[in-house]
Amino acid sequence: MMKATGIRQHLLIGFLALCSVSSAQANKGIVIGMVIDAQNHPIEYATAALIKTGTSEIEKGTMSDGEGAFTLENVAFGEYTLSVRMLGYDANETGKVVIDSNHPVVNKTIVLTATTQQIDKVVVTGKYAFVEQTADKIIVNPSASVVSSSERVYGILKKSPGVSIDNNDNVSRKRMPLTGVFLP
């Protein structure tokens, strides 16, 4: 008889634990949705975030899948703003989203509008290598040197490979005759 009572106690404890978990889940809801563009095509990898009303605190967040669908589960009852964003599209923030016992499941379709920006101009900058070697010449680009702004031409030439300057400031090429120095 004692054995049956012990089993009943375990079953009763298990049942009570299951009921408490169910009641805890009863105060939670779910937001499901679809992210599409103006042509009704799904937008994948858009971010969807539930933001608590009155704060900027994000309650839950996720990304849309390959078909533009997203799901936010176990959302506490309350009022939220649903914010959906994707690079190349204008952000979309819904009005008030209420999740409560009357509306535990919220279904939203979010339409994102493609955005473009007109750029006045594009500036491409690059740097030359300090030393460029071709088959017939060596080119030294002083503007590529970190210290060139504070040095004289002779100082830069002294650091150039294959170039030597004697005490009389005569420029020569090591092991080969110097054919010319061209200054821009």
Secondary structure as UniProt FT lines:
FT   HELIX           2..25
FT   TURN            26..27
FT   STRAND          28..37
FT   TURN            38..39
FT   TURN            44..45
FT   STRAND          47..52
FT   TURN            53..54
FT   STRAND          58..63
FT   TURN            66..67
FT   STRAND          69..76
FT   STRAND          78..85
FT   TURN            87..88
FT   STRAND          92..100
FT   TURN            101..102
FT   STRAND          105..112
FT   STRAND          131..133
FT   STRAND          138..140
FT   HELIX           142..144
FT   TURN            146..147
FT   HELIX           148..150
FT   HELIX           153..158
FT   TURN            161..162
FT   STRAND          163..165
FT   TURN            167..168
FT   STRAND          171..173
FT   TURN            174..175
//
